[in-house]
C-alpha cells in the first residue's frame, strides 16, 4: 500500500480471513511484516499489545477516514463507515499518512 508523494509503502500482511483477523498482529506471519491490513474491519483494540501502534481506518475506496497514531496499549477504537483497517508497528515503520489520503494497493 502506498500514498502518492508520501514515501515508501509499508509491507502489510493481509488479514482477510476470519482466522487471520482473529490472530491479528499476534500471528507469527504478521510479525514478519510492518503491519497488517484487516478487511473487513471498523473497530480495533490494543489489549495485550506491548507497544503503541498506528491505526488507519479506510472506506471502501481506501480513503483514510480516521487516523490514530500512536494508539496506546489497552485501548479500543471505532470508526463507523470504515470497511478496513491498517495497523502498523511503529517500531518498524513511521507512516506519514493523513486523514483524506487514499491508499493505493
C-alpha positions as CSV (number, residue, x, y, z in Angstrom):
1,X,0.0,0.0,0.0
2,X,1.3,3.4,-0.8
3,X,0.1,7.0,-0.9
4,X,1.4,9.1,-3.8
5,X,4.2,11.5,-2.7
6,X,4.4,10.1,0.9
7,X,7.4,7.9,0.7
8,X,7.9,4.1,0.6
9,X,5.0,1.8,1.3
10,X,4.9,-0.4,4.3
11,X,4.9,-4.2,3.9
12,X,1.5,-5.2,5.1
13,X,0.1,-8.7,5.9
14,X,-3.4,-9.2,4.5
15,X,-5.8,-10.2,7.3
16,X,-8.7,-11.0,5.1
17,X,-9.9,-14.3,6.6
18,X,-11.6,-15.0,10.0
19,X,-8.5,-16.7,11.4
20,X,-6.1,-14.0,10.2
21,X,-8.3,-11.3,11.6
22,X,-8.7,-13.2,14.9
23,X,-4.9,-13.5,15.3
24,X,-4.2,-10.0,14.0
25,X,-0.8,-8.6,14.9
26,X,-0.2,-11.5,17.3
27,X,0.2,-14.0,14.4
28,X,3.7,-15.2,13.5
29,X,3.1,-14.4,9.9
30,X,2.0,-10.8,10.6
31,X,5.1,-10.1,12.7
32,X,7.3,-10.7,9.7
33,X,5.7,-7.5,8.1
34,X,5.5,-3.8,9.0
35,X,1.8,-4.3,9.9
36,X,-1.5,-5.7,8.8
37,X,-4.4,-4.7,6.6
38,X,-7.6,-6.1,8.2
39,X,-10.6,-6.4,5.9
40,X,-13.5,-6.2,6.8
41,X,-12.9,-4.1,10.0
42,X,-14.3,-1.0,11.6
43,X,-13.1,-1.4,15.2
44,X,-9.8,-2.5,16.8
45,X,-8.2,-3.0,20.3
46,X,-4.7,-3.0,21.7
47,X,-5.3,-5.2,24.7
48,X,-2.2,-7.3,25.3
49,X,0.0,-5.2,23.0
50,X,3.5,-4.5,24.3
51,X,3.7,-1.2,22.4
52,X,1.7,1.5,20.7
53,X,0.7,1.1,17.1
54,X,-0.5,3.3,14.2
55,X,-4.2,2.7,13.2
56,X,-5.8,3.9,10.0
57,X,-9.5,3.3,9.2
58,X,-10.3,3.1,5.5
59,X,-13.5,3.4,3.5
60,X,-14.4,1.2,0.5
61,X,-12.2,3.3,-1.8
62,X,-9.2,3.0,0.6
63,X,-9.5,6.6,1.7
64,X,-8.4,7.3,5.3
65,X,-11.4,8.2,7.4
66,X,-9.6,8.2,10.8
67,X,-6.0,8.1,12.0
68,X,-4.8,7.2,15.5
69,X,-1.1,7.4,15.8
70,X,0.1,6.4,18.2
71,X,-2.7,4.2,19.6
72,X,-1.6,3.3,23.1
73,X,-1.9,-0.2,24.5
74,X,-5.1,-1.3,26.2
75,X,-7.4,0.9,24.2
76,X,-10.4,0.4,21.8
77,X,-11.1,2.5,18.7
78,X,-14.1,2.5,16.4
79,X,-14.8,4.2,13.1
80,X,-18.3,3.7,11.7
81,X,-18.3,3.7,7.9
82,X,-14.8,2.1,7.7
83,X,-14.6,-1.1,5.7
84,X,-10.9,-2.0,6.5
85,X,-8.2,-1.0,8.9
86,X,-4.4,-0.8,8.7
87,X,-2.4,-1.4,11.8
88,X,1.3,-0.7,11.7
89,X,4.1,-1.4,14.2
90,X,5.6,2.0,14.9
91,X,9.0,0.4,15.8
92,X,9.3,-0.8,12.1
93,X,7.8,2.0,10.1
94,X,6.8,5.6,10.6
95,X,3.9,6.4,8.2
96,X,3.2,10.0,7.1
97,X,-0.4,9.3,6.0
98,X,-3.1,11.8,6.8
99,X,-6.9,11.7,7.0
100,X,-8.2,12.1,3.5
101,X,-5.3,10.4,1.8
102,X,-6.2,7.5,-0.5
103,X,-4.1,4.3,-0.1
104,X,-3.1,2.6,-3.3
105,X,-2.8,-1.2,-3.2
